[in-house]
Structures are given as structure tokens and as C-alpha cells.
């Protein structure tokens, strides 16, 4: 569905693969039923084995084919991009206005709460 269940904002000097480990440590207590995590090619390598050994989840890398030219819709990847599009509808996310990473995380949660409650209200009305 593309709804954000957990957010971890970290400093820019942390590699994405290391940030993924931090994020997984944060959410594995709450999402025990999770089986598969989808990621782009930047997360390939040793992180795949780390996921399997440490958490027991499968990390599936969604890569663009080598033969593709131009734009190509990738399975599962469009869900992430659509969610980023939803977040970008809110002006507060257009630039990094926050001084603390906790504030950035809170703003993402607030945006997602607003999106979810509006959708629920729309469903209740129909």
C-alpha cells in the first residue's frame, strides 16, 4: 500500500547500507511478521546475508535490467517512489527545514497520519 510504518532519519555521512541496519534494528521488535524486504541495487552485497543471518528476513534487490533504455517501471520500486511523491505534496518536505533528525521523522509521521486519516474518512463517507 506504500504507507510508512517506521521512519529513521540519520545524518548524511552514514552510508545507506549502514542506515538500513539501524532501521532494521529499530523495527524488528514491532514487525515480527515481516518476511521480505525490497530494496534497490544500492543495498546489494553483504547486507543481503546480514538480513538473513541477523533478522531472518529475505532482502530482495529490485534491479533495473541491463538491456533497459530510458524509463522503466520496476516491480515494487514504484510503491516507494509513489510514497515519496505523497510526501512531497506537503510543503514542509520540500526542503530540510528541521535541525534535528527527530523533527524530520516526526514530520513524516504527521504527514502519513494525515494521509491515512483522510483516506479512512473518505471510505467511511461512501
C-alpha positions in Angstrom: 0.0 0.0 0.0 3.0 2.3 0.4 2.1 3.5 3.8 5.1 4.3 6.1 5.2 2.1 9.2 8.5 3.2 10.5 10.9 6.1 9.9 14.6 6.5 10.7 16.3 9.7 9.6 20.0 9.8 10.0 22.9 12.0 9.2 24.1 12.3 5.6 27.5 10.9 6.5 26.1 7.4 7.2 26.1 5.0 4.2 22.7 3.8 3.1 23.6 0.2 3.9 24.6 1.1 7.5 21.4 3.2 7.8 19.4 0.1 6.7 20.9 -1.9 9.6 20.0 0.9 12.1 16.4 1.0 10.7 16.0 -2.8 10.9 17.3 -2.8 14.5 14.6 -0.2 15.2 11.6 -2.0 13.6 12.3 -5.7 14.1 10.7 -5.6 17.5 7.5 -4.2 16.1 7.2 -6.1 12.8 8.0 -9.7 13.7 5.7 -11.0 10.9 7.7 -9.3 8.2 9.3 -11.8 5.8 10.6 -10.0 2.8 12.1 -6.5 2.4 12.6 -4.9 -1.1 15.5 -2.6 -1.8 17.2 -1.1 -4.8 20.6 -2.0 -6.1 22.5 0.3 -3.7 21.7 -2.2 -0.9 23.2 -5.2 -2.7 26.2 -7.1 -1.3 26.9 -8.1 2.3 23.6 -6.6 3.5 21.6 -9.4 1.9 23.4 -12.0 4.0 23.2 -9.8 7.1 19.5 -9.6 6.8 19.1 -13.4 6.5 21.5 -14.2 9.4 20.7 -11.4 11.8 17.0 -10.8 11.4 15.8 -13.9 9.4 14.1 -11.7 6.7 14.8 -12.0 3.0 16.3 -8.9 1.4 15.2 -8.8 -2.2 17.1 -6.5 -4.5 15.0 -4.9 -7.2 17.4 -4.0 -10.1 16.9 -2.4 -13.4 17.7 -4.7 -16.3 21.0 -4.1 -18.2 19.1 -4.1 -21.5 16.7 -1.4 -20.5 17.0 2.0 -22.0 15.1 5.0 -20.8 12.5 4.9 -18.1 11.3 1.6 -16.8 8.8 0.8 -14.1 10.3 -1.6 -11.7 8.2 -4.0 -9.6 7.8 -2.9 -6.0 10.1 0.1 -6.6 7.2 2.3 -7.9 5.5 1.8 -4.5 8.4 3.6 -2.8 8.5 6.3 -5.4 4.7 6.9 -5.1 5.1 7.2 -1.3 7.9 9.8 -1.8 5.5 11.6 -4.2 2.8 11.7 -1.5 5.3 13.1 1.0 6.4 15.8 -1.5 2.8 17.1 -1.7 3.4 18.6 1.7 5.5 21.8 1.6 7.3 21.0 4.8 9.1 18.2 3.0 10.3 20.3 0.0 13.5 21.3 1.9 15.2 20.2 5.0 13.9 22.8 7.4 14.4 20.7 10.5 17.5 21.0 12.7 17.1 17.6 14.4 16.6 14.3 12.8 13.8 13.5 15.3 11.9 16.5 14.0 12.2 15.3 10.4 10.9 11.8 11.5 8.0 13.5 13.3 7.0 15.5 10.2 7.0 12.3 8.1 4.8 10.6 10.7 2.4 13.6 10.8 2.2 13.6 7.0 1.4 9.9 6.9 -1.2 10.2 9.7 -2.9 12.9 7.7 -2.9 10.9 4.5 -4.2 7.8 6.3 -7.0 9.6 8.2 -8.2 11.4 5.1 -8.4 8.1 3.2 -10.3 6.5 6.1 -12.7 9.4 6.3 -13.3 9.2 2.6 -14.1 5.5 2.9 -16.4 6.0 5.8 -18.4 8.6 3.9 -19.0 6.4 1.0 
